[in-house]
Amino acid sequence: MAAFLAGLFTGILSGFGVGGGTLLLIYMTVFAGLEQPLAQGINLLYFLPTASLALPAHVKNGFIEKSVLLPAILFGLVSAALAAWIATGLDVALLHRLFGGFLLYVGVSELLRKPSSPQNDSGDRSDTPPK
């Protein structure tokens, strides 16, 4: 039942574009007892279908900035390949500490972030979906 609830909750978050995979990693390593490298591999497989299902809604609502899409994809692919190569050579304890530091940084950043307001007059994204 716990795995079902973790998948349900992180799937909903992924659909919103929040990044449920990070929470899934925490579930798999802390509660399900998986080793971090195995959990990271599972998380990568989890990301593919959830992102594929969420993408059409984000495109339809105008939440994809096409001018940065290609550079972000290219640099993301290169960075992911390099980071995966580095991670396979790291000691698991160091990997745990780096991941924990990353989670702390993201959590504190989100807590301290000021909410942004839509900029309707400048032509940027608005609350109204494009027609």
C-alpha distance (Angstrom), angle and dihedral (degrees) to the residues before:
residue distance angle dihedral
M1 . . .
A2 3.82 . .
A3 3.81 91.9 .
F4 3.82 90.0 50.0
L5 3.82 92.1 51.0
A6 3.82 92.5 45.4
G7 3.80 90.5 51.0
L8 3.81 92.3 46.0
F9 3.80 94.6 48.5
T10 3.80 96.2 43.3
G11 3.82 90.7 44.5
I12 3.80 90.5 56.0
L13 3.80 90.8 48.5
S14 3.81 91.0 48.1
G15 3.80 89.9 52.3
F16 3.80 88.7 55.8
G17 3.79 89.2 50.3
V18 3.79 93.1 -116.2
G19 3.78 97.2 125.5
G20 3.76 107.5 -105.1
G21 3.80 89.4 178.4
T22 3.79 91.3 78.3
L23 3.79 90.0 57.0
L24 3.79 89.9 45.1
L25 3.82 88.6 56.1
I26 3.79 89.8 53.3
Y27 3.80 91.1 49.7
M28 3.80 93.4 48.4
T29 3.81 95.8 46.9
V30 3.81 101.6 36.5
F31 3.80 104.1 31.3
A32 3.83 105.7 20.8
G33 3.83 93.1 41.2
L34 3.81 97.7 -130.2
E35 3.79 120.7 153.6
Q36 3.79 111.7 -105.2
P37 3.85 97.2 -116.3
L38 3.82 89.8 53.0
A39 3.81 91.9 46.3
Q40 3.80 90.4 49.6
G41 3.80 90.9 52.9
I42 3.80 91.4 49.5
N43 3.80 89.5 47.4
L44 3.80 90.8 54.8
L45 3.80 90.2 53.7
Y46 3.82 89.9 45.9
F47 3.80 91.1 53.7
L48 3.81 96.5 58.2
P49 3.82 99.9 64.5
T50 3.81 95.5 34.4
A51 3.80 92.5 51.5
S52 3.80 91.3 44.7
L53 3.79 91.6 53.9
A54 3.82 94.8 45.6
L55 3.82 96.5 45.0
P56 3.85 99.5 75.7
A57 3.81 91.8 55.0
H58 3.81 91.8 49.7
V59 3.83 91.3 48.4
K60 3.82 91.3 48.1
N61 3.81 91.9 50.9
G62 3.80 93.4 48.3
F63 3.79 96.1 -112.1
I64 3.81 94.6 133.1
E65 3.81 116.5 89.8
K66 3.79 101.0 -149.2
S67 3.82 96.0 -166.7
V68 3.81 92.1 65.6
L69 3.79 97.2 35.1
L70 3.82 100.8 92.6
P71 3.83 96.9 42.5
A72 3.82 90.8 45.8
I73 3.81 91.7 50.4
L74 3.81 93.8 46.7
F75 3.80 96.2 46.5
G76 3.82 90.2 40.7
L77 3.80 92.1 55.1
V78 3.81 93.2 47.7
S79 3.81 92.1 45.5
A80 3.81 92.8 47.1
A81 3.80 92.1 50.8
L82 3.81 91.9 48.1
A83 3.82 93.7 45.5
A84 3.82 91.8 47.7
W85 3.79 90.1 51.6
I86 3.83 91.3 49.1
A87 3.84 93.0 45.0
T88 3.80 92.7 54.9
G89 3.80 89.2 58.6
L90 3.82 97.0 46.7
D91 3.77 125.4 98.2
V92 3.82 109.8 -104.7
A93 3.83 92.0 -125.0
L94 3.81 90.8 55.0
L95 3.80 89.9 46.5
H96 3.82 88.8 53.6
R97 3.80 91.6 51.5
L98 3.81 93.1 47.2
F99 3.79 91.8 48.6
G100 3.82 91.1 47.3
G101 3.80 90.4 50.7
F102 3.79 89.9 49.6
L103 3.81 91.4 51.2
L104 3.81 91.2 49.2
Y105 3.79 91.4 49.3
V106 3.81 93.0 49.3
G107 3.81 92.6 45.2
V108 3.80 94.7 49.7
S109 3.82 91.3 44.0
E110 3.79 90.9 53.4
L111 3.80 92.6 47.2
L112 3.81 92.3 51.0
R113 3.82 97.3 40.7
K114 3.78 116.5 112.5
P115 3.81 115.1 -131.1
S116 3.78 112.9 -105.7
S117 3.76 122.4 -131.1
P118 3.82 123.0 -139.5
Q119 3.79 114.4 -102.9
N120 3.78 102.0 -142.8
D121 3.83 98.2 167.5
S122 3.80 97.8 51.7
G123 3.80 95.9 59.0
D124 3.79 93.1 -110.6
R125 3.78 123.0 131.8
S126 3.77 113.8 -53.1
D127 3.78 135.9 -170.1
T128 3.79 89.6 -102.2
P129 3.81 116.2 84.3
P130 3.81 116.0 -125.7
K131 3.79 117.0 -96.4
